[in-house]
Amino acid sequence: MKRRDFINTGILTAVAGSVAGASVLSGCASATRKSRKAKNIIFLVSDGMSSGTLNMADLMLQRKEGRGSTWIDLYRNNRVSRAIMDTASADSMVTDSAAASSSWGGGKRVNNGKLNMNADGSSNTPILQKFKSAGKAVGCVTTVPITHATPAGFCVNMNHRNMQDQIASTYKDLKFDVMMGGGEEYFNGKKREDKRDIFNDFSEAGFQVARSKTDMQNATPGKPVLGVFHENGLPYDIDVTNNSELKRKIPTLAEMTKKAIQLMAGNNNGFVLQVEGGKVDWAAHANDTTALIYDQIAFDNAVAEAIAFAQDRDDTLVVITTDHGNSNPGLIKTDKVNQMFDSLQNVKHTNEWILNGIHRKDTAAQVIERIHYAQGIALTKEEATALLKYYDSTDESGVYNPYKLPYKKLAEIQQKYTSVHWSGMSHSSDFVELAMFGAGSEALPAFVMNYELHNFMLQACGVMQEEMHK
């Protein structure tokens, strides 16, 4: 028997509730209790979340609000099974989000950039298509484009993650029950390459199309819902919180999660929902500490909604994880580390908001004033001048940085004010956190390969997979 076949057989045996499987359970779930069958699955992904991100969000909530994060409190109170997960793709120890989500979605590792497409040109049926065929309601909600890599990895087959126009069109034909997030440019005929307004196509296909928080709140069960609330990704949570117009228009991830559950919970065969805190990854790429911590907290609020739904039921499996680490931020000791970290309690805006509002002809004094208003940090004239130099050359690179903003330079300056440091500006190979709550969670082994979650979820719901992982 091949090693991978053995591993896969082992995890399926564990899901079935065997004694051998129970013996390697993470957490302190009862080793003698058989796994319960899951009618519903809520799969929550904080995209690009390094362990330091999870840690700092919990510390912020403890010091600012006197409470822990929902995720870490589940650990503190011994309410979940816990594992670590290997995140590699087929062609790299360091995955991208497309390959990572495809490992869960299709049950096989694929090359970076691919969506459920193998190197030989064959494809793997995405898991939400399998669950839809089994009669379940299915959907995705995210803070980045709904056509982005993580939701797409649960939904479609594409040769490249950047084919977002095609992904948007494919969603109409799949007719999944709830799809909500950003990415307005992939649906609006004025912005699509083919100039086709597929918002109208979705409406004609029977979808309820939501373009605002109010539209989303007014959506009713029984007809599929497409919610697209902003171009590109949704604004960072802290920027929305401090902008009354955005707050009226754009739902939080927790609000989308709660609404999606309400829309799908009436299905007699259950539902499967993927929830992605996608802007956590974007914040890590930008080394934007404010954006990172508060979007992780926003993700944690969505975790709270999932747990609130599942905790009084015996038919729902909640999966909480990330697809990979990113930039490995951490709170580093200094003489005033507590005071420096606590200064982040009173921030109003992200580095993105700051840098988009600085212009080449601004003075150092104007830069100092803007940053002090947004984050309470008082830069020196020398630091402000050094930051302004980047607006003359605009040569800063990086993922999700179309305007070549000096994210790296600002993060380097901020280190001595916040004590938060970064290891880089891209994905890492770290093994990551994986937690499960509710029906079927008892079967979670202590170590998991990312692709194994595909069959784990199918088996947890009693849905027969088309083929075993090979």
N, C-alpha and C positions, 0 to 999 in steps of 0.2 A: 504493500500500500504506500502511495506517495505521502510524504510528510504533510503536504497541504491538505490532502484528502483526510489524513488522520486528524489534523487540527480541526477541520470543518466538521467531521463526524463527531468529534469530542464536544464541540460547542453546541451542536444540535442535540446531543444526548443530554447535555446539561440543561438545555431549555426544556426538555421533556421531563426533567425532574428526577433524574437518576441519582442514586447515592453517590456514584463516582463523580458526577458533575457537581453535586452539592458540596463535595468536600473541598472544592477550590473556590468557593464563593467569597467575594470581597465583602467587606463590612461585617456586620454581625447578624445578618438575616439567619433565620432558623435553618440549620442544615438538614433537618428532617422534614421540613414542610415542602410539599410538592408545588411546582410552579403553577400559578394560576393562568388561565387563558386570558389574553388581552383582547378586548373588543375594539379599543381605541389606542392609538399611539400618538403622543405629542413629542416630537423630536426637535430639541432646541439646540442651536449651534451659535456660540459666540465666535464668529469668524476671526481667525488670527489671534486668539487669546493665549498669550503666554501665562505661565503660572504667576508671574509678578503682577499681571493685570488683575487676575482674580483676587490676589492678596490685597492690592492697593484699594480696590473697590470696597472690599470688606472693611479695611481699616478706615476708609473715608466715612462709611456709614456708621461705624462704631463711634468715631470721634465727633461727627457732625450731628448724628441723629440718635445716638445712644442705642443702636441696634446693629446686629450683624446682617450680612447679605443673606438672602434666602438660600442661595447655593451653599455657602459655608455653614449656615445654620443647620442644613440637612445633614452635613457631616458632624457638626457639634452634637446634634441630638440623635445621631446614629439612626437616621430614618431612611438611608439609601444604601444600596450596594455600590461599591466603588471599585474602579479599575484604572489602569493606565493603558493607553492605546498607542500603537505604532502607526505613524501617519504617512509612510513613504508612498510614492507613486510607482508606476511600473518602470519608469526610466530615471528616477532620481530619489535619493534619500530625503530630499527636501521637496515636498509636494506643492502644487498650486491648488487653488480652491476647486477648479474644475475636476482634476483627477481625484481630489479628496472626496468631494461629494459623489462622484461617480463610483468610488469604491463602495460607499454605502448604497448608492442608488442602483448600481448594476451588479454588485457582488463580485466584481473583478477589478484589479488594479489596471489603470490605463495610463498612457503617457500624459505628462503635463500638457494642459491646453485642450485635451480631448474631453468630450462628454459622452461617456458610455460607448466609445468606439475603440476597438482593439487595434493593435498594430497591423494585423493582417486584413483589416477592412471590415471584419465582422462586428456585430453590435450586441449589446447586452440590454435586455428589456428593463427600463427604469422601474423602480419599485412602486411609484405611485400609479403607473399604468397597471401593474399587477394587482395592487389593492383596489383600483377602480374596477377592474375586471371581476374581482371577487365581490363586488357590490358595495364596497365602502365609499363614503364621501372622502375626497382627498383635496389637499390644498397646501399652499405655501404663503407665508407672510415674511417680509424682509424690510430692512431699512436702506437697502441698495436697490438698483433696478431689479424688478421681478424677473427679468430676463438674464440676470447675472449668474455666475458660475454655480453658486451653491444651490439656489432653488432649481436651476436648470438640470443639475446633476441628478435630482430626484425625478425629473420629468421627461427629458428628451434625449435623443441621440443626435449629436452634431459633431462634425469633424473639427470644429474649433469653437471655443467659448465666445469668441468675438462676433459670431454670427447672430447678433442679438435681434436684428430685424426678422430673421427667419425663425428664431426662437419665439418671438412674440406671435407671429402668424401661426406657428405650430400649436401654441396654447389654445387658440380658438378651436382648432379641430379636436384637440384632446378633451375640451369641455370639462376641465376639472372644476370642482365646486367653488373654491375660493383661491384667488391669486391676487395678492396685494403688496404694494411697495412703491418704488420709484420707477424711473425709466420712461418718462413721458415721450421722449424723442423716438422711441421705438414703436410707438402706436400712432403718433400724430402725423398725418399726411404731409404737413408742412415741413417736417424734419426727417422723415424716413427717406432713404435713398430712392425708393420706387414711387414716392409721393402718394402712396395709398393710405387713406385714413382708415386704419383698421379698428379704431374705436367704434366707428359705424358698423364695421363688419361684426364686431363682438355683439353690439346691440341687436343687429339683425339675426344673429345666431341664438338669441334668447338670453344673453347675459345682462345682468344689472351692472351698469358701468358707473363706478363711483370716482369722482374727481376731487373730493374734499372729505373732511372728517364728517360733515353733516350727511353727505351722500352715503358714506359708509354706515353711519348709525341708522340710516333709514332703510338699508337693505334688509330684505326679508328672506327666510328660508324657502326653499322650493325651486329657486332659479339660481344658476351659477353667478358668481360675483367676480368682476374684474375691478380692482381698485388701484388707480395710478395717481399718486398725489404730488409728484414733483418731477422735474427733469433730473436725470442722473440719479444719484443717491439722495435720500431725504437729508435735510440739514441735520447737523449734530444736535443731540438732545438738549444740551445746555444752551445752544443758540436759539432753538425753538422756545425753550422755557422763558427766555428773556426777550422775546419778540411776540407781542400780542397778536399781530396779524398771522404769523406762522402758526402760533398756538391754536388759533381758531380753525385754520385750514388743514393742518397736517396731524394725523393721529400718531400717538406714540406706539412703540412696538407692543407694549402691554395692551393698549386699546385695540390694536389690530388682532392680537392673539385672542383676547376675550371675545371679540365679535366673531372671529372665525370659528371658535368653539361653539358659540351660540348658533351660528348658521348651520353647522354640520352635525351637532349633537343629536338631532332628531332622527338621523338615519338609522333604520332598524339594524343594519349590519355594522354600524360603527363608523369611525372616521380615522384618518391618518393625516396629521398636520405637521409640516416642517416650519419651524420658526427660526429666523436668522437675524442675529445682531451683526449685520454686515459692516456697519461703519466702525466697529471696534478694529477691524483689520485695516481700514483706511486710516484711522487715527494712528495706528502703530506704524504704518508706512511713512507717515508724516512726522513721527516722533512728537505728536501733539498730546501732551499729558492730560490737559483739561478735557479734550475731546474723548480720549481713551477712557478715563475713569468714569465720566458721566454717561457715556454710551454703554459701558459695562454695567453700570447701575441700572440704566434703562432696560438692558437685556435681563438683568436680575428681576426687575419688576414683571417682565413677561414670564420668567420662571415661576414667580409667585402666582400668577394667574393660572398656569398649568397645574401647579400643586393644589391650588384652591379647588379646581375642578375635580382632580383625581383623588384627593385625600379621603373623601367620604364614600368612595366607590371601590369596587373590587374588580373592575374590568378595564382599567386604563393604565398603560405603561408610559411613564414619562422618562425620556432619555435626555440627559444634559451633557453637552460636550463642546469641543471645538475641533476644527479640521486640521489645525497646525498652529504652532507658535509664530510670533512675528516680533522681531526686533528686541525681544527679551528685556523689557523695561524692569527697573527695580528701584526701590527706595534704599539709598546708600547712606551709611552713617556719616554724619557730621556733628559738630558740637551742638547745633541747633536744629537737628533733623525733625524733631516734633513740631517746633514752631514753623519750620519751612513747609512741611507737609500740610499743616493745619491752615496755612494761607490759601490753599486750594479750596477750602470750604466756601470762600466768598467770591469765587470767580464768576464772571458774567458771560464770558465768551471764549471761544477756542482760538488757537493760533491761526486757523484758517480765516476766521472773522477778522482778526488783527491784520494779517498780511494782505488780504484782499482790499483792505481800506487804506493801505499805505501806497503813496505814489512817488514817482521819481523826483518830483520837485518839492516834496515835503521836507521840512527841517527836522533836525534831531529833536528839537523840543516838541514838535508835533507827534513824532514817533513815541517819545517818552510818555506824553499825555495819553495817547491811545492805548498803549499797553498797560499803563497804570489804571485807566478806567476799566479795561476789560478784565484784568487779572490782579490788580493791586501791586504789581511789581514795578519798582522804580529803577529803571535802567540808568546807567551812567551815560553821559554825552558820548563817550567813546564807543560804548556798546551800540547806541542808537545809530551813530555814524557808520559803524561797521555793518550794521544791518542794511542801511540805506544803499551801501555800495553795490549790493546785489541787484538793486533795481536799475542800475546802469548797464549791467551785462546780461541779466536774466538768463544765466546759464545753469541754474540749479536744475537737476534732473530728479527722477524718482517716480514711483508708481502713483497714479491718481493725482498728478501735479501738472495739469495742462498749461497753467500760466507760469510755470517755472519759478514758483515762489520759494523763498529761502527758508524752508521748514527746518533744515538741518542746522543752519546757523542760529536761528532763534532758539531751537532746543538746546544747543550748546551753551548759549548765553543763560538760559533759564536754569540750568543745572545748579548753579550756586545759589539760586533763590528758592528752589523747590526740593533739592536733594534727590530728584528723580533722574536717573541716568539710563541710557539706551545702549544696546550692544551693536546696533546697526539700523538698517531701514528696510529689511525684507524678511521673508519667511525663514523659519528655523526648522531643524530636524527633530526637535524635542518630542519625546513621548508626552502625551497630553492626558488631561483629566477626562474621565468618563464616569458618570453617575447615572443610576437608574432607580426609579421610585415606582412602586405599585405592581400591578399584575405582570408576572414574568421576570421581575427584577431579581428574584431570588437565584436565578440561574446564571447571573453574570460572573464569569471567571475573573480572576485578578489581573490578567493580561490579555489584551485583545488586539488582533490585527484589524485595521480599519475595515477591510472588505468583509470580515466575518459578521459585521452587524447586519448586512443585507439578509442573510438566511436566518439570523437570530430573530429579526423583526417578523419575517414571514412565519416562522415556526411559532413565535410567541402568540400570533393571532390565529394559528391553525390554518394558514394559507399555504398550500403546497407550492414550493418553488419549482420553476420550470426545469432547472438543472442544478446539480450540485456544483460548487466551485471546483474548478480543475486547475 
